[in-house]
Amino acid sequence: MERTFVAYIGIDWSDRKHDICLYDPESAQREYSVIGAQPQEIANWVATLQQRYGNSPIAICLEQKRGPLIYALCQYDNLVLFPINPRTVSNYRRAFQPSRAKSDPVDAQILIELLLKHPDKIPPWQAASCELRALRQWSESRRMLVGEKVRLTNRITAALKNFYPQVLEWFEDKDTQVFCDFITQYPDLHSAQAVSAEELTLFFQSHRVIRRSAIERRIHQIQTAGIPLTEDPGMVEPMQWLVQTLVIQLKALLHRLDELNQTIEQLFQSLPDAAFFDALPGAGPHLAPRLLIAFGDDRSRFGSAQAFMSYIGIAPVKEESGKKRWTHWRWSCPKFLRQSFVEWADQSRRHSSWANAFYQQHRRSGKSHPKAIRALAYKWGRILWRCWQDRVPYDEDRYLAALQRKKSPLAAMLVQSPVEMTTTADKCGNSMV
């Protein structure tokens, strides 16, 4: 290895304890121990290492790239962390133990063996900048909360269908403050129809509904809604209570999401590469930060476009055995980063003419919508990696000119108008990936 370590340590971690195997190169002996997972116990263990080896570098192998243990250890400069995929450890163990016998101390020892025998295949963990790590945490939290918002709106919709289905026709978007406030102020059909048109107009205007046609349409729908679905107290009262409870949660979540969006935007704009990703077609305020996270701030991290696409999971895996060859989806990858890139590729075809033509080309060849989007993501990966490496912003006109020079089949498809191509693409498939 390029660096000389005074000790090699393998840690098989768990929520309550960590099994440790320490290999000392001078004595060629292995020492086994167990420590608790509490922060103080981890700090005490590191202190004993410092007393024994000083500030000399120590290699630590563990089956974790993110999590409590690696967050606790990365603050010590003399500890060099080597994350190893858990599947690698499992396959290595099974290769020499066909019985599948497993124990935590043995796994800790296997981690050391892998690092000593295959140092060229296990790179040390390098933390990204503090700002980039914070941006990833904020963005992942936002994605989780958006899923929670969808769950709440689906539950509210399901409950309203049982006694108040008319209100679902009056509002296209259920994840808005105006919808939540309307349900709170007018919890049933009778209360909504009892107020005057002037009061309803003031309500919508106070919630920034400025289009008069939209206000008049809703008022007309309310006044002509007919009769309630049911007036059975045994159904209406429990459902009203449930809806009001869920609406309280949804309103609080929408408020926090607005704050989170502002935090992400401010942090994203403070990073040097923000303008590069902000200008990508279809990126927008939510996907641009996630694309920056996928690439990172270290341009020496990925030696090629293929390395980048393999890391985030958009490059397929090819296998062959004898006369058989097959290709499948990459299973081991950062799922959040892959989802970000694929979602952006889907959005890009609405803002990039060649991307839309590429998507249509694959759809006409018989590929499904998800496969066509994944192929588009793969093509985008090669383009963006080159632009990112050269620090050159992506230029749509420049790429279209290159397609014309190379007489690409996509160039012939670009004679259609962007509106016509977008309409055709939407007919082909517009599902979430």
N, C-alpha and C positions, 0 to 999 in steps of 0.2 A: 504494500500500500504506500501511497505517496507520503502519508504521515505515519509517524511511529507513536503508538499508543502505549501507555504504561499499564493499561488494563483493558480487557474486553468484557463487557457485561451484557448478558441477555436477560430480558425481563418479560416474563409471562404475566401480564396484568389482568386484573379483574376488579370488580366494583369494591370488594372488601379487603383484598390482599394482593400483594405482588410477589411472585416467586422469582428469585434472583439467582443467576449463575454467574460467578466472576472467575475469569481466567487471567492468571498472572503470567505473562510471558517469561519472567525471570525464573520463577519456580516451576513453571509448566504445570501448575496445580489448579484444579477447579474447586471453588468454594461455593456452597449453596446456603441460601438464607431466605427468610420470608419477612417482609415488612408489611405494615398496614397501609391502607389507601388514604389515610388522613393526611392533610397537608403537613402537619407538624412532624409526622413520622417520616415522610419523604424528605423533608428538610434535614432532619436528624441523620438520616442515612447518607445524604450528600455530604453533610459535615464530617462524618466518619471517613468518607472517601478523601476529602480534602486534607484531613489530618494524616492520612496514610500516604497519599501521593502528591500532596501539595496542589499546585495549579497546573500540573502536567495534563496533557490531553487524555481523555478516557473515551473509548468508543462504547456506545450504548445502543444495543439492537432491541427493537420492540415492534410489536404487530399493531402499530398505530401511527397514522399521519396527523390525526387531529383528535383531540380529546383531553381529559383532565390531566393524565400523566404527562403527556408531551408538553402541555402548557406549563406544568410545574417544573419540568426539567430544562426547557429551552432558555430559562433565565440565567443559567450558569454557563459562562463562557468556555470553561474547560471541558464541558460535556459535549461530545460530537454525536449527534443522534443519527441512527440509521434505521428508518422505518422499513419493514419488510411485510409484504402482502401475507395475510394469514393463510391464504390458499397455498402459497409457496411453502410455508412451514408444514402444513398438513400433508402436502404431496411428498415432501422430503421425508417426513416421518413414516409415511406408509410405504415408501420405497424400501426401507430397511426393517420395518415392522409390519409385515403383511397381516398380522393378527389385529391390527388397528388399536393396539394397546396405547393408551395415552395417559400422561401425567404432566402436571405443570412444570416440575423441575426438568423433565426431559425436554419439553418445548423450549425452556430457557437455554438449555445446553445446545439445542439445534440452532437457535438464533446465532450463537457464537460460531458454530461450525460453518454456517452459511457465509458469515462475514469473513472468516479466516480463509475459506477455500474459494470463495467467489467475490473478491473485493471489487472487481471490475464491473460486476453486474448490480451492485448495491451502492448507489450514490448516497452521500450524506444529505441529510435534510437541511435545507436552507430556507429560513423564514423570509417571507416577503416583507415589504415595508409595513410599518405600523398602519399607515393610511390604507394600504391595499387590503390588509387583513381585516381592518374594521369595515371597509366597504363590502367585503365578501360576507361578513357576519350580518351586516345590516340588510344586504340584498337577500340572503337566504331567509332571514326572519320575515322580510316582506313577502317573499313567495309563500311561506308557510301561512302568514296571516291572510293572504289573498285566498288561499284554499279554505281557511276558516270562514271567511266572508261568504264564499260560495255555499259552504255547508249551512250557515245560518239562513241565508236567503232561500235555499231549497226547503228548509224546515218551515220557515214562515209561509212560503207558498203552499206547501202541503197542508198546513193547518188552515189557511184561509179558504182553501177549496171546500172545506167541510161546512162552512157557514157564511162566508163572505166572498164568493168567487168574483163578484163584479169588480172589486177594486183591482184585481189582477189585470183587467182589461184597460183600466184607466191609466196605468203606469207601465211603460215599457221596461224601465230599469227599476229593479227592486232593491238594489244596493245603493240607494241614495238617501240623503237626509230628508228630502221632501217626502219621499214615500214613508219613511219611518215616522215623521211628524204627522203625516196625514192619518196613518193607522192609529197613532196615539190619540190624536184629537177627535177622530171620527171612527171609533172602533167597530161600528156596524153600519149597515145600509140605512137604517132609520135615522141615525145621527147625522149621516152625510146628506141625506135628502131634506133634513129639517132646517138647514141653514139656507140663507138667501144666496143668490148668485153674486151679489156684491161682496159678501163675506168670503165666499170661495175665491173670488178674484183677488181680494187682499191677501188671502192665505198664500196663493201661488206666487203673487208678486213679491211677497216678503221672503220667499224661498228662491228668488232670482229666476223665476220662470217669466221671461220677458216677451215671448211670442204670444200675441193676442190670439192667434188661431189655435194654438195648443191649449190655452186657458179655456177658450170658448168650447173647444171639442170636449174637454174633460167635464165642464159644467153640463153640457148637453147630455153626455153619457150618464152623469150622476142623476140628473133629473128624470131621465127616461129608463132607468135601470130596472124598473118593474118591482117585483116583490123579493123578499129575502128567500134564500134557499131553504132555510128552516128557522123556526122560532122555538125549537125545543130547548128549554133551559138546561136539560141534561147534556146537550151537545154544545150549545152556544157558550155558556159560561166557562166551562173548562178550556175550550179552545181559545176564547178571548184572553183568558189568563195566560195561556201558553204563548200566544202571539205577543202580548205585551212584554212578557219576560224575555222572549227572543229579540224583540225590537230594542230593548234596553241594551242588550249585549251588542247588537249590530251597530247601534248609534255610537257606542263607546269605541268599537273597533274601527269604524269609519273615521272617527276623529283621530285616533292614534295612527291610522294609516296615512292620513294627511300630514301629520307631523313627521312620520318616517320618510315619506316621499321627499319632504324638504331637506331632511338630514342627508339622505342619499345624494340628492342633487348638489348640495353644497360641497360635500366631500368629493364627489365625482369631479366637479368642475375645478377643484383645487389640484388635481393630479395632472402631470405633464401631458399625458396622452389622451386627455379628455376630448380635445377637439378632433382627434383622429377618429375616435369611435362615435362621437356625436354626429359626425357628418355621414356616416354610413346609411345607405338607403333603407328606411324602415326601422332603424334602430330605436329612435324615440327615447324618452326620458327613463324608461324602465329597462329596456334591453341593452342600451349603450353601456351602462355601468357593468352589467353582467358580462358583456363581451370583453371589456377591459380586464375583468377579473380572470377570464379564461386565458388571456394572453399573458397577463402579469406585467411586471416592469423590468424583468431581466431578459434581455434579448439573446443572451448566450444560453438560455435554458433549453431551447429546442434547436437542434442542429439542422433540422429540415422541416418542411411542411408536413411530411409524413409523420415525423415524430410528434409534432403538435396535434395532428388529427388523431393519432393513436392514443395520445394522453387523454384528450377530452372525450374520446369514444365515438367519433363519427367515421373513423376509418374501419371498414369491415375486416373480419378475421378470415383468412383463407387457410383451409386445412386440406391435406391430401394423404391418402393411405392406399398404396397399391395403385389400382386404376381409378380409384374414386377421388373426386375433388369436390369440395363444397365450400360455400362462403356463408358466414353467419354474423349476426349482430355481436358487437363487442360487449361482454358482460361486465368486466372489471374496469371501471372508470369512474370519475367524479360525475355522478348522475346529474347534479345541479348544473354543472358546466355544459354537459351534453344537451340537456334540456334547453338551456339558454341559447346555444348555438342553433339548434334545430328550430326553435320557435322564431328566432330572428330570420333564418332562411325562409321560413314560411311567410313572414311579413315582407321580406325583401322583394318578392315577386310582384307585389302591388306597387312598388316604387322603382323597380329596375326592369327595363324592357327586355334585356337579354336574359335576366333571371326568370322572367315569366315565360319567355320563349323556350328556355331550357326545360322548365317544368312541363310545359305543354308537350314538348318533344317526347319526354319520358312517359307522359300519360297516354299519348297516342300509340306508343309502342307496347302498351298493355300493362304498364306498371301501375300499382296502386298509389293513392295519394301519399301515404307515409313513405313508400320507397322512393317516389319522385322527390319528395322534400329532403330525404336523407342524401340522395345523389346531389341535389343542389347544395346542401350544406357542405358536402365533400369538395365540390368545385369552389365554393366560396372560401373554404379553408386554405386552399393553395394560393388563391389570389391575395387574401388578407395577410397571410404569413409573409409573402414577398413584400407587400407594401409596408408591413410592420417592421420587418428587418431593415428595409432601406429608409425607413422614416419618411415615406412618401404617402401623402393622403390618397385615398382611393378616388379615382376620377372616372365617372361613368362614360363620358364622351371619349376619353382616351382608350378605354377598354373596348367600346363599340368600334372605334377606328381600327383597333388591332384585329377584331373579328372580321372586319371588312378586308383588311390586307391579307389575312390568312384564308379568306374565302370559306369561313366556317359555315356549316349548315345553319347555325343560328342566325347568321346574317340574312339569309333568305327569308326567315320567319319574321324578321323585324320590320318588314314592309307594312304589317298590320299596324293600325293605330293602337296606342297604349290602352285606350278605353276598351276597344274590341278585344284585345288580348286579355285584359283583366277580367272582362265578363266571361270569356271562354274558360279562363282558369278557375273562376269561382264555380262554374257549372261542373267542372271536372272533380272538384272536391274542396271543401273548405273546413274540414274537421281539425280539431286540435291534435297536435303531435306530442 
